[in-house]
Amino acid sequence: MNAPLPTPGPREIAPELARSWLLVAATRPETFDDAARSHADAVVLDVEDAVDASHKDSARDDVVRWLHGADENGNPHRAWVRINDATSEHWSPDLDGLRDAPGLAGVMLAKTEFGGQVMDTFNRLGARVSVVALVESAIGIENATEIARAKGVFRLAFGSGDFRRDTGMSADREAMAYPRARLVISSRAGGLPGPIDGPTVGSSHPILREQSAITVSMGMTGKLCLQADQTPVVNEVISPTRTDVEWAYEFLEDFDARGRIVRDGSDLPRLGRARKIMHLAEAFGVLPTR
């Protein structure tokens, strides 16, 4: 009898396409390995909001130590790190500690308000580490296009909780439409991948699914997650549906069969959409049933 095939691990997703971004408190290094084995497209070790000021140094040391290690199969550890904001006294020590960490995939810069903060962070990390700019304030939203065009920026992310505290706005879909739209438009203007939406608080998967659908409807292509069990839901909702993939497959098949002739003004937009869907479907493993 043949031995059973090993169960495949989570699919590795390019960070520009990453859907689920799992925030993990740096004060709990015993959870880092489990997070890395989760279904999260990107793991973000958090040395900012999740860490009290009195524990910043020890938490950072634990993160750096883990980023120098490897898993039980010898695969190097790899993760993003949410660092403290550029106006904080902890920003510079964060960069000094992380600069040479071999497993550093990139940094998420908290409370980004100006493009220069991204550029300074990027340069301090040797101009070789990607920076996700986490926009969490009214000033940051107003400067979103400047941030999106800054040297070193990789994607924008929405710190929705801090934004609501800063502005007094509610979490309602209508209230959050403006900042989400600003981040989407600014990302497009800056030539960036789609932005990453803020997290859903709580353990209700139906609410998470509903809010992830809002993420998609606004044109955002990722979402922060606070728990590992949120990541499969986010990945599913943000991925193309099988219905979309079937439509794209059939459209491209028909387009090829007719010699790639454009028949009317709607063909080119549909061609672009079909190709995008198939690109994402291949990356996420959502393939047509045929």
Secondary structure, DSSP 8 states (H G I E B T S, - for coil): --------------TTT--EEEEEETT-GGGHHHHHTSS-SEEEEESSTTS-GGGHHHHHHHHHHHHT-B-TTS-B--EEEEE--TTSTTHHHHHHHHTT-TTEEEEEETT--SHHHHHHHHHHTTS-S-EEEEE-SHHHHHTHHHHHTSTTEEEEEE-HHHHHHHH---S-HHHHHHHHHHHHHHHHHTT----EE----SS-HHHHHHHHHHHHHTT--EEEESSGGGHHHHHHHHS--HHHHHHHHHHHHHHHHTTT---STTHHHHHHHHHHHHHHHHHHT-----
